[in-house]
Amino acid sequence: MRTCVIGFLFFLGVNMMPTTALAQSCTFNTTSMVFSGNTLSGAPINSTATLAVNCSAIAGAFRRILVCPNLNAGSSGSTALGRTMTGPIPIVYNLYQEPARQVVWGSWSWASAPPEFMVDIPALLGRGSATVTIYGQVLANQKTAPPGSYSSQFSGAQTQFRYRWDDGAGCSSSVGTQATTDFTVSFQNTKQCFVSAYDIDFGKHGILDSTIDEDGQVTVNCSPSTPYVVALGSGGANAGPTARRMTKGSEFVTYGLYRNAARSLPWGATDGADTVSGTGAGTAQNLPIYARILPQTTPTPGVYSDTVIVTVTY
């Protein structure tokens, strides 16, 4: 019976200690956030980083430490759309609290508050830890961002982390012990090209005794400042640019593809000789194809066709 009374008094003694005596200390480590890909498609690009906190406390058994990980704009600043990274041009991204990337990770001094999380201290002379994911996104519709390296640094005033024993007040104020962490947000925007082409239809003809001309088009969209070369394959007959063949069984109709309206510059696949070159701008560039059937022996009636592969080298 005496043992129980002593234990009860000891329990009361610990829990009646003033809050200032319940010392706590936390350290933070954040991995770098690395984006990779290209912005040419206009789609957002996602990445993550990990924030780890390790806390120790004296006489804090069964209590929780509130952590307020405030993140400001970063070294490259921000706009109304979000944080920015410095590079060939400013590129916009943001940091978020959840996988859907809807709730911005901010700070107590921003309109967007930081998330708050707890570190449990399970013993009198205890330690606790927690890990939180930071979700990042390079925002959509930045197609004209040139290829290259972009980055922003977080340290010091950009990471005004605060922590204290949980008092129910949350992270709406700057109260607490201050700590910082260092990490980098970076993006390697790679070169990219997209290509599409329209079919060329010469239409219906009875006898091939006169020249027949038609036009087509190749559309190329490459990253800004990216040189590219467009080659047109030789078709199913593996013939030269002006001797391609549309076939029906063993029969054929000879035709040519050209780079100019006068049909004097063939378009083939020999780099530096009969290809078309250009420089990307982050927008679609239309390249006309000029096609011609010269007078020739007329094969039997039917549908004649060929497939030409368009290759863009960049």
C-alpha positions as CSV (number, residue, x, y, z in Angstrom):
1,M,0.0,0.0,0.0
2,R,2.9,2.4,0.8
3,T,4.5,1.7,-2.6
4,C,1.3,2.8,-4.4
5,V,1.1,6.1,-2.5
6,I,4.7,7.0,-3.3
7,G,4.1,6.2,-7.0
8,F,1.1,8.4,-7.0
9,L,2.9,11.3,-5.5
10,F,5.8,10.9,-7.9
11,F,3.3,11.0,-10.8
12,L,1.8,14.2,-9.5
13,G,5.3,15.8,-9.1
14,V,6.3,15.2,-12.7
15,N,3.1,16.6,-14.2
16,M,3.1,19.7,-12.1
17,M,6.5,20.8,-13.3
18,P,6.4,24.2,-15.1
19,T,6.3,24.2,-18.9
20,T,9.7,25.9,-19.1
21,A,11.3,22.9,-17.4
22,L,10.0,20.6,-20.1
23,A,12.9,21.3,-22.4
24,Q,12.7,20.1,-26.0
25,S,15.0,20.3,-29.0
26,C,14.4,19.5,-32.6
27,T,16.5,19.3,-35.7
28,F,15.3,19.2,-39.3
29,N,16.6,17.7,-42.5
30,T,15.1,18.2,-46.0
31,T,16.0,16.4,-49.2
32,S,16.4,18.3,-52.4
33,M,13.4,18.5,-54.8
34,V,14.4,17.6,-58.3
35,F,12.1,18.0,-61.3
36,S,13.0,16.5,-64.7
37,G,11.3,16.5,-68.0
38,N,10.2,19.2,-70.4
39,T,7.5,21.9,-70.5
40,L,6.8,21.7,-74.2
41,S,3.6,19.6,-73.9
42,G,2.1,22.1,-71.5
43,A,1.5,19.5,-68.9
44,P,2.5,20.0,-65.2
45,I,5.6,18.2,-63.9
46,N,5.6,16.8,-60.4
47,S,8.2,15.9,-57.8
48,T,8.5,15.4,-54.1
49,A,11.0,16.1,-51.2
50,T,11.1,14.6,-47.7
51,L,11.2,16.6,-44.5
52,A,12.5,14.7,-41.4
53,V,12.4,16.0,-37.9
54,N,14.1,14.5,-34.8
55,C,13.2,15.8,-31.4
56,S,14.4,15.1,-27.9
57,A,12.8,16.3,-24.6
58,I,13.4,16.2,-20.9
59,A,10.5,15.2,-18.7
60,G,8.1,15.3,-21.6
61,A,6.6,11.8,-21.4
62,F,3.4,11.3,-23.3
63,R,3.4,14.8,-24.6
64,R,3.5,16.1,-28.2
65,I,5.7,18.7,-29.8
66,L,3.9,20.9,-32.4
67,V,6.0,21.6,-35.5
68,C,5.3,24.6,-37.8
69,P,7.5,24.2,-40.9
70,N,7.1,27.6,-42.5
71,L,8.4,27.8,-46.1
72,N,8.6,31.2,-47.7
73,A,9.2,32.1,-51.4
74,G,12.8,30.7,-51.7
75,S,15.8,32.6,-53.1
76,S,14.2,33.2,-56.5
77,G,11.0,34.8,-55.1
78,S,7.5,34.4,-56.3
79,T,4.7,35.9,-58.4
80,A,0.9,35.9,-58.1
81,L,1.0,32.4,-59.8
82,G,3.4,30.8,-57.4
83,R,7.1,30.5,-56.5
84,T,9.7,30.8,-59.2
85,M,13.0,29.2,-60.2
86,T,15.8,31.2,-61.8
87,G,17.1,30.0,-65.1
88,P,17.1,31.1,-68.8
89,I,13.8,32.7,-67.9
90,P,11.8,32.6,-64.6
91,I,9.8,29.4,-64.4
92,V,6.8,29.0,-62.0
93,Y,6.3,26.1,-59.6
94,N,4.9,25.7,-56.1
95,L,5.1,23.5,-53.0
96,Y,2.0,21.8,-51.6
97,Q,0.9,19.9,-48.5
98,E,-0.9,17.0,-50.2
99,P,-0.6,14.7,-53.2
100,A,-3.5,16.4,-55.1
101,R,-1.3,19.6,-55.0
102,Q,-4.2,21.9,-54.2
103,V,-3.2,23.3,-50.8
104,V,-0.1,25.5,-51.0
105,W,2.6,25.0,-48.4
106,G,3.2,28.5,-47.0
107,S,4.1,30.1,-43.7
108,W,2.5,31.9,-40.8
109,S,3.3,35.2,-42.5
110,W,1.6,34.2,-45.8
111,A,-2.0,33.9,-46.7
112,S,-1.3,30.2,-47.2
113,A,-0.4,28.7,-43.9
114,P,2.1,25.8,-43.4
115,P,0.9,22.3,-42.4
116,E,1.2,21.5,-38.7
117,F,2.2,18.1,-37.5
118,M,3.1,16.5,-34.2
119,V,6.1,14.6,-32.8
120,D,5.2,12.3,-30.0
121,I,7.6,12.0,-27.0
122,P,6.9,8.5,-25.6
123,A,9.2,8.6,-22.5
124,L,10.5,10.9,-19.8
125,L,13.9,11.3,-21.3
126,G,12.6,10.6,-24.8
127,R,13.1,11.1,-28.4
128,G,10.6,11.3,-31.2
129,S,10.7,11.7,-34.9
130,A,8.4,12.3,-37.9
131,T,8.7,12.4,-41.7
132,V,6.5,14.6,-43.9
133,T,6.4,14.7,-47.7
134,I,6.6,18.0,-49.6
135,Y,4.8,17.9,-52.9
136,G,6.0,20.1,-55.7
137,Q,4.8,21.0,-59.2
138,V,6.1,22.9,-62.1
139,L,2.9,24.6,-63.3
140,A,1.3,23.8,-66.6
141,N,1.3,25.9,-69.8
142,Q,4.9,27.1,-69.7
143,K,5.6,25.7,-73.2
144,T,8.0,28.5,-74.2
145,A,10.5,27.9,-71.3
146,P,13.9,27.3,-73.0
147,P,15.8,24.1,-72.2
148,G,18.3,24.5,-69.3
149,S,18.8,24.4,-65.6
150,Y,16.5,26.2,-63.2
151,S,16.7,26.4,-59.4
152,S,15.8,28.1,-56.1
153,Q,17.4,27.8,-52.7
154,F,15.7,27.5,-49.3
155,S,17.7,28.3,-46.1
156,G,17.7,30.8,-43.3
157,A,14.7,33.2,-43.5
158,Q,13.1,31.1,-46.2
159,T,12.7,28.2,-43.8
160,Q,11.5,29.7,-40.5
161,F,10.6,26.5,-38.8
162,R,9.1,26.8,-35.2
163,Y,8.2,24.2,-32.7
164,R,6.8,24.1,-29.1
165,W,4.8,21.8,-26.8
166,D,1.4,21.5,-28.3
167,D,-0.9,24.1,-26.7
168,G,-3.8,23.8,-29.1
169,A,-3.1,27.2,-30.8
170,G,-1.7,25.6,-33.9
171,C,0.6,27.4,-36.4
172,S,-1.2,30.6,-36.8
173,S,1.4,32.6,-34.9
174,S,5.2,32.8,-34.7
175,V,5.4,31.5,-31.1
176,G,8.0,28.8,-30.5
177,T,11.6,27.9,-30.8
178,Q,13.0,28.7,-34.2
179,A,15.1,26.4,-36.4
180,T,16.0,26.2,-40.1
181,T,16.7,23.7,-42.8
182,D,18.5,23.9,-46.1
183,F,17.4,22.4,-49.4
184,T,17.3,23.1,-53.2
185,V,14.5,23.0,-55.7
186,S,15.8,22.4,-59.2
187,F,14.5,21.6,-62.7
188,Q,16.4,20.3,-65.7
189,N,14.2,21.3,-68.7
190,T,15.2,19.0,-71.5
191,K,14.8,19.5,-75.3
192,Q,11.8,18.0,-76.9
193,C,10.1,18.0,-80.3
194,F,6.7,16.9,-81.5
195,V,5.7,16.2,-85.1
196,S,2.6,15.5,-87.0
197,A,1.7,15.3,-90.8
198,Y,-1.4,15.6,-93.0
199,D,-2.1,13.0,-95.7
200,I,-1.7,14.0,-99.3
201,D,-4.5,13.0,-101.6
202,F,-4.0,13.4,-105.3
203,G,-7.6,12.7,-106.0
204,K,-9.2,10.7,-108.8
205,H,-7.7,10.6,-112.3
206,G,-8.4,8.5,-115.4
207,I,-5.2,8.9,-117.5
208,L,-1.8,10.2,-116.2
209,D,-1.0,12.3,-119.3
210,S,-0.5,15.6,-117.4
211,T,1.2,16.9,-114.3
212,I,-0.8,16.6,-111.1
213,D,0.1,18.8,-108.1
214,E,-1.0,18.6,-104.5
215,D,0.2,20.0,-101.2
216,G,0.6,18.6,-97.7
217,Q,2.0,19.8,-94.4
218,V,4.3,18.7,-91.6
219,T,3.8,20.4,-88.2
220,V,6.8,20.6,-85.9
221,N,6.8,21.9,-82.4
222,C,10.3,22.0,-80.7
223,S,11.5,23.6,-77.5
224,P,12.7,27.2,-77.9
225,S,16.1,27.7,-79.4
226,T,16.3,24.0,-80.3
227,P,17.7,23.4,-83.9
228,Y,15.9,20.6,-85.8
229,V,16.1,18.8,-89.1
230,V,13.1,17.3,-90.8
231,A,13.6,14.3,-93.2
232,L,11.1,12.5,-95.3
233,G,11.6,8.8,-95.9
234,S,11.8,7.1,-99.3
235,G,8.5,5.3,-98.9
236,G,7.7,1.6,-99.5
237,A,9.7,1.5,-102.7
238,N,12.9,2.8,-101.1
239,A,13.3,5.2,-104.0
240,G,14.7,8.7,-104.3
241,P,12.8,11.9,-103.3
242,T,11.3,12.3,-106.8
243,A,10.9,8.6,-107.6
244,R,8.7,7.5,-104.7
245,R,6.0,5.0,-105.6
246,M,2.3,4.6,-104.7
247,T,1.5,1.0,-105.2
248,K,-1.4,-1.4,-105.8
249,G,0.0,-4.9,-105.8
250,S,2.9,-4.9,-108.3
251,E,1.7,-1.8,-110.1
252,F,2.7,1.7,-109.2
253,V,2.4,5.4,-109.7
254,T,5.6,7.4,-109.4
255,Y,5.5,10.7,-107.5
256,G,7.9,13.2,-105.8
257,L,7.9,15.4,-102.7
258,Y,9.5,18.8,-102.7
259,R,10.5,21.6,-100.4
260,N,9.3,24.5,-102.6
261,A,6.2,25.4,-104.6
262,A,8.1,25.3,-107.9
263,R,8.9,21.6,-107.2
264,S,12.6,22.2,-108.0
265,L,14.0,21.2,-104.5
266,P,13.3,17.5,-103.6
267,W,12.6,16.7,-100.0
268,G,14.4,13.6,-98.9
269,A,16.4,12.2,-96.0
270,T,20.0,13.3,-96.7
271,D,21.0,15.8,-94.1
272,G,22.5,18.9,-95.5
273,A,21.3,18.0,-99.1
274,D,17.6,17.7,-99.3
275,T,16.1,18.0,-95.8
276,V,14.4,21.0,-94.1
277,S,15.9,22.7,-91.0
278,G,14.5,25.1,-88.4
279,T,14.7,26.4,-84.9
280,G,12.1,25.7,-82.2
281,A,10.1,28.4,-80.6
282,G,7.9,26.4,-78.3
283,T,5.0,26.8,-80.7
284,A,3.8,24.8,-83.7
285,Q,5.6,25.5,-87.0
286,N,4.0,24.5,-90.2
287,L,6.2,23.2,-93.0
288,P,4.5,22.8,-96.4
289,I,5.1,19.7,-98.5
290,Y,4.7,20.1,-102.3
291,A,3.8,16.9,-104.1
292,R,3.8,16.1,-107.9
293,I,2.9,13.3,-110.2
294,L,4.5,13.7,-113.7
295,P,3.0,12.2,-116.9
296,Q,3.6,8.5,-117.0
297,T,2.2,5.2,-118.2
298,T,-1.2,4.7,-116.6
299,P,-1.6,1.5,-114.5
300,T,-4.9,-0.3,-114.1
301,P,-7.7,1.4,-112.1
302,G,-7.7,1.2,-108.3
303,V,-6.4,2.9,-105.2
304,Y,-2.6,3.5,-105.0
305,S,-0.9,4.5,-101.8
306,D,2.4,4.9,-100.1
307,T,3.6,5.6,-96.5
308,V,6.4,8.1,-95.9
309,I,8.0,8.3,-92.5
310,V,8.7,11.8,-91.1
311,T,11.8,12.0,-88.9
312,V,12.7,15.1,-86.8
313,T,16.3,15.2,-85.5
314,Y,17.1,17.7,-82.8
